[in-house]
Amino acid sequence: MTVTTYKWSIDRYHQAIQAGVFDDQPVELLRGEIIIMPPEGEPHAYYNSEVGDYLRNLLGCRAKVREAHPIILSDDSEPIPDLAIVKPLGTVYLDHHPYPTDIHWLIEFSDATLTKDLTTKKTTYAVSGIQEYWVVNLKDKQLHVFKNLQNGQYTSEDVLKTGTVSPMAFQDIKIQMSRLMTP
């Protein structure tokens, strides 16, 4: 649900957050629009946490796995992806949230937000230069992998149900599909 009647800049959004305007609502900024985020259901919370732990074990200190923390994009967007696998830059993140150049890939776990994740968020991430984007469809037990970014669009989409998948940034890592969507 959108609650904006005009475009918000990232600076104005931060001012509103610091003033406590959104204290009672979980929100994110997408293309200058304030989006109210739906409550997180149990399956979503479970997979987000479990997959985050799984990826931390696989990647070790090669990357930082951030759960439900903002990233900053170029088009007045500050979305909050479920998982952002980013460069381990340490205290740099005290000064700013990860930029697209800091991000290896993003993951969204979807049930209630599947349409938005496969359309609006996919486009927003592609235009901003996110090299790889995964959507875990919790209802159909599928993984959508978007990559091969050209001219602000993903030119490749793979839909996977079984086997393993390797992110572009870490081709030596084999992620078990079963760990992404089954308990």
C-alpha positions in Angstrom: 0.0 0.0 0.0 1.3 3.4 -0.9 0.8 6.4 1.4 2.3 9.2 -0.7 0.8 11.9 -2.8 4.1 13.3 -4.0 7.6 12.0 -4.6 9.8 11.8 -1.5 13.6 12.3 -1.7 15.9 10.1 0.4 16.8 13.1 2.5 13.2 14.0 3.2 12.5 10.4 4.0 15.4 10.3 6.5 14.1 13.6 8.1 10.7 12.1 8.5 12.1 8.9 10.1 14.3 10.9 12.5 11.2 13.0 13.4 9.3 9.8 14.3 6.7 10.2 11.6 6.7 6.5 10.7 7.4 5.1 14.2 4.2 3.1 14.2 4.5 1.7 10.6 7.1 -0.4 8.9 7.8 1.5 5.7 10.3 1.6 2.8 10.9 4.1 0.1 10.5 2.9 -3.5 10.9 5.4 -6.4 10.0 8.3 -4.2 6.9 6.6 -2.8 6.4 5.5 0.8 5.3 1.9 0.9 3.7 0.4 4.0 5.2 -3.1 4.5 2.8 -5.9 5.4 3.2 -7.7 8.7 5.8 -10.5 8.6 4.2 -13.9 8.8 5.8 -16.9 10.5 7.0 -18.7 7.3 8.5 -15.5 6.0 10.3 -14.8 9.3 11.5 -18.4 9.6 13.0 -18.6 6.1 14.6 -15.1 6.3 16.3 -16.1 9.5 17.3 -19.7 8.6 18.6 -18.8 5.1 20.5 -15.8 6.5 22.3 -18.2 9.0 22.9 -20.8 6.2 24.5 -18.1 3.9 26.6 -16.8 6.7 28.0 -20.3 7.2 28.6 -20.8 3.5 30.2 -17.4 2.9 32.2 -17.0 6.1 33.9 -13.6 6.1 33.8 -13.2 2.3 30.5 -11.3 2.6 28.1 -9.8 5.1 24.6 -11.1 5.2 22.2 -8.3 6.3 18.7 -9.2 7.3 15.9 -6.7 6.7 18.1 -3.6 6.7 17.9 -0.7 4.2 20.0 -0.3 1.1 20.3 3.0 -0.9 19.5 3.1 -4.6 19.8 5.8 -7.2 16.2 6.6 -7.8 15.0 7.9 -4.5 14.6 4.4 -3.2 15.7 3.0 0.1 14.1 -0.5 0.1 14.5 -3.0 2.8 15.3 -6.4 1.2 14.9 -9.5 3.2 18.5 -10.4 2.7 21.3 -8.3 1.2 24.6 -10.1 0.6 27.1 -7.2 0.7 30.8 -6.5 0.8 32.1 -6.7 4.3 33.0 -3.1 4.7 32.7 -2.9 8.5 32.3 0.6 9.9 31.7 2.1 6.5 28.0 1.1 7.1 28.0 3.5 10.1 28.1 6.3 7.5 25.7 4.9 4.9 23.6 1.9 4.1 25.0 -0.3 1.2 25.0 1.2 -2.2 24.5 -0.9 -5.4 28.3 -1.2 -5.8 28.5 -2.7 -2.3 25.9 -5.4 -3.0 26.6 -8.9 -4.3 23.0 -9.9 -4.6 19.6 -9.5 -2.9 17.0 -12.0 -1.8 13.3 -11.5 -1.1 11.0 -14.1 0.4 7.6 -13.8 -1.0 4.1 -14.9 -0.2 1.9 -11.8 0.2 4.3 -9.6 -1.8 5.1 -11.8 -4.7 3.6 -9.6 -7.4 5.5 -6.5 -6.1 8.7 -8.5 -5.7 8.5 -9.8 -9.3 7.6 -6.5 -10.8 8.2 -3.2 -9.0 11.2 -4.3 -6.9 12.8 -6.3 -9.8 12.6 -3.2 -12.0 13.9 -0.9 -9.2 16.8 -3.2 -8.5 17.7 -3.6 -12.1 17.6 0.2 -12.9 19.8 0.8 -9.9 22.4 -1.7 -11.1 21.9 -4.6 -8.7 23.7 -7.4 -10.5 21.6 -10.3 -9.2 18.2 -10.6 -7.5 16.5 -13.7 -6.2 12.8 -14.1 -5.2 11.9 -17.1 -3.2 8.3 -17.9 -3.9 7.2 -19.5 -0.6 3.8 -20.6 -2.0 5.0 -22.5 -5.0 8.4 -23.5 -3.6 10.3 -21.8 -6.5 13.3 -19.6 -6.8 13.3 -16.9 -9.4 16.9 -15.8 -10.2 17.3 -12.6 -12.2 20.7 -11.7 -13.6 22.7 -10.6 -16.7 21.9 -6.9 -16.3 21.9 -4.9 -19.5 20.6 -1.4 -19.9 18.8 -1.4 -16.6 17.0 -4.7 -17.2 17.7 -8.3 -16.2 18.0 -10.3 -19.4 17.9 -13.7 -17.7 15.4 -15.3 -15.4 15.7 -18.9 -14.2 13.0 -20.5 -12.2 14.3 -23.3 -10.0 12.8 -25.9 -7.7 15.5 -28.4 -6.9 19.3 -28.8 -7.1 21.8 -26.1 -6.3 22.4 -22.5 -7.4 25.5 -20.4 -7.3 25.4 -16.6 -7.1 27.4 -14.8 -9.8 29.7 -13.2 -7.2 30.6 -16.6 -5.6 30.5 -19.3 -8.3 32.4 -21.7 -6.0 29.5 -21.7 -3.5 26.7 -24.2 -4.1 23.5 -23.2 -2.4 21.0 -26.1 -1.9 17.6 -25.2 -3.1 16.0 -27.3 -0.3 17.7 -24.9 2.2 16.0 -21.9 0.6 12.4 -23.1 0.9 11.8 -26.2 2.9 12.2 -26.7 6.7 
